[in-house]
Each structure stands twice: as structure tokens, then as C-alpha cells.
């Protein structure tokens, strides 16, 4: 309570210069309006946008009487998706005194651009440039908008322009796509080929869209055939499905390179995504809603809005947006169900209830896709319903190429389920078969080797496998822990300590790693330290009951009479 009041008066102090913009005194202001306004500021600063907007709307008589009011009010409107209303408020209330805002001028620039009033757009961009305030993303946005403006007016790519690396490359691709430039395909292919180096996978969708706009269905199909549902993003999976089912009108309905609003919309999505990656969800929502204003038909972008609200624990807003996705968009509907399941888990602190929900919803889906089956298998595996998970993994294995890397991945996952059930015969069989397909898979090597260590089985062979895995993934904490534990079991305590110390540094809150490190410290006669790490194990929420029991025994008896 003290903190909230302190923040309130601090904000009051910071923003009282001046509180009013005309020759007025405090008695000229309605106390209720003032109270609502300052409550709005507090909510605004706390990132509680919906609450802030409610207060701002209740204090609107002050809109022309305090210079900063309009900026905060408009920002809150846009964050809440009311972009049209924000534009109306700016037009009706902007003055020379309250126009010193990056966001206000940017919004008016977008409004002008949408109306193809390029002269006004330039003026607003110029005005907005004055308030960049060393914000690099603001600079990138304004300069990129200028480049797009040149493209729209002159029907060509600007020769001289500022280069912002990958960001510029993406936007030049869309500019070329807008112009139907002969090098458009080259640019798309360069992005797609580099998708492992940067997050370009999203743009496979737009590449397929470009091909279809140019009546090149077979080429789009070839791109689609190279993709798989399990490892593709939501957007790509949905696009692939549309191509396979020849639902080509769906592409045209939601995006066109030939539309200036659509390509600018993607620019704002990019900015929004960058802010989301920095966990600045308020700014992310602001730019995402501008993106949706420019191209409301591309509703798939709302999935980012869902994630932003989910991260802010605003589950009411999250659920409201999720209802946008229905059965006609298979993958986004599945995304909706998964997110609703997560919300159930978070709100009720009940993973079992969440699992029951998603299992029930899954069973009602006719002809579930491979991705859905994969997801439901993983849901059950993570919830320790291993037998149920195995059933779903079995279904997947029947539908994919027996020699593929994907087949090996499913074997790895199923083998892990068998191992947790104590069915070591089938577990070893699956994991060894996975290694036959992909002998260098560090994670499979680690899982199988550690399983053998736990069973005191083929420890020398297990250590060789772990050394091989470590060579490939020397910074993976689980592999480091495993190889340390292997050295411990063969009584190479000094070597073990080096690895296990590193594992603890990388995973300080992992119960197993702390338990292992405690054991090695005990063997090295560092018993006080050993007890410290064992005690830590008991404090972790995720520590399993059997580990807790072992650790309690160690704290009483040490390792002298303790059976490993």
C-alpha cells in the first residue's frame, strides 16, 4: 500500500509542470476529474492499460487543459485496440502545445498514409523525427517508413538509404514485392535460406502468398512440400494446409504485397515483435494494434497479442482475443485450446484440470493433424501420463517415414516415456534405434547414457557416449551434469567436481544437479558445503518426493551407509 501511495505522489510531482496549460487555477478543475486523471496516470505507469483508459475516459473534460493528457489518453486507446478513436481524439484536440509527441505524430502519419496523402505523411514523419529521443527502434521505424513512402510515390526502391541489417533486408523484400520487382523471388529465397541464422521462417508464408498472387501454384506447392507441420510455426502450418487443400482465396483475403497498407502492417508487426522479445508488452501491443488497424484481415497477428496479455497475466483479455480463432483455422484453433489450457493451469494452479480440458477438447476434433497429435502426446508426457503419451507417439510413428529425423525424434520421446515407466527394454530399444538413424544426436546420447548410469549398466560405454555428446554440446547443463555423474560413479571425484560445479552454475535451481553436487562434495570431505546443496534441494518446488526422501536421509546419515 505504501509503495502505491508513494508512486502516486511521485507521479503527481513529476507531472505537475504545469498541471494546467491555460490561465486557470486549481479551483477551475473538477475534483472528480482530477482524481480520475491522476488515478489514470498511476495505472498508466504501472502498465495497467485497461484501468488507465477507464480513468482517462472519465476525466476527458481535462483533455484540452493539460498538455500531456492527450498523449497518455491516445497511447492507452491504441494499446487497447481503439486506433480509430485515437485518431479522432488527436484531430479534435491536438494543438501546438500538446503535439510534441513521437506517438501522436506517428499515428497521424499512418492515418495520412492510409489515405494516400503523402505530403501530410511526410510532414508528420518529420515532426515525429524530432522526438525520437535516442530510441533506436523509433529511428528505424521512421527511416523505414520514409523508404516505403518513396517506394509508393516513385514506384522504385530508394538508391540511398540507411541500412539496419536484417530489418532493412526484410522490408526491402516487401518493397520489391509491392513493386513486383524481378528480384523479389531472389530476396525471398535469401531470407528463407537464412532462416536458421535469423528468425525468417514467418516469411515463408509471404513467399507462398507472393507465388500464388502471380499464379504460380505449383511453385507454392513445392515450397509447402518442404515444410513439416511439427517443426513449423502456426502461420506456416496454416499456410501449408491452405496450399495442400487449394484454399488459395484465403491467402488473397488476408494479405497482398500489392497493398501498401498490408506491407506497412507487416513493418509494424516487426516492431511489435521486437518489443515483445524485450518483454516490453505495452509498446508491443501499441505497435501491434497499429498493424491490425492497417490490415485487420490478417487476424493471425492477434496470436502475438494473446501472448503479450498472457505474459502480463491478463487472462480476461487473453481469452477474449482467443475467441477470434475458431475451427475453420485448424492450427490457430488448436493454439487457442492450448492457451486456454495454460490459463486453466495458471488460474487454478492445477495442471491436472488443464490436462483434462485439453484431452477432452482433443478427442472432439475430427481428423486431428499430426501436429495436434504431437502436441497432445507432449502434454501428457509433461504431465507424467506416460502410457497415454505412448499411445499418441505410436500414432505418429505409423504416419511418418521410418528413416527420417522426425522418426528418430518421436522414438526419443517415446523411449523417454518407457524409461519413466521402468520399461527399460523398450526404452533402450527406442533410443538405440533413434541413434541408428541419427548417431550424433547429443540429447539422445545423453538420455540413454544417463539412464544406464542410473541402472549401473554399461557405465564405461555410457561415459563414451557422454563424451561424444559433450563434444557437440559442451555448454548444455544436462550433459555436463551427466558426464560429471559418470565420473562420480567410477570414483573420479576431482573430475566429477569440475563438471558438477559447472552444472550447478548453469542450473542453480535444478534439484537433481544440486543433489549430485552435494554428493561429490561429501566424497571430497567438504561436508558443510554438501549439506548446503542438499538442503537447497528440499526448498525447490519442483523437487520430486522420492528425491526429497533420499536427501532427508543424506542429511541425517550422510553417504556412509547410503545406498546409491
PyMOL commands that set and color helices and strands:
alter all, ss='L'
color gray80, all
select helices_A, chain A and resi 2-14+26-28+31-45+49-58+60-62+69-79+83-93+102-114+118-129+136-154+166-179+184-193+203-213+217-225+234-244+249-254+260-277+281-294+299-311+315-322+330-348+351-363+370-382+386-397+405-420+424-437+442-454+459-472+477-489+493-506+511-523+527-539+545-557
alter helices_A, ss='H'
color red, helices_A
deselect
rebuild
show_as cartoon
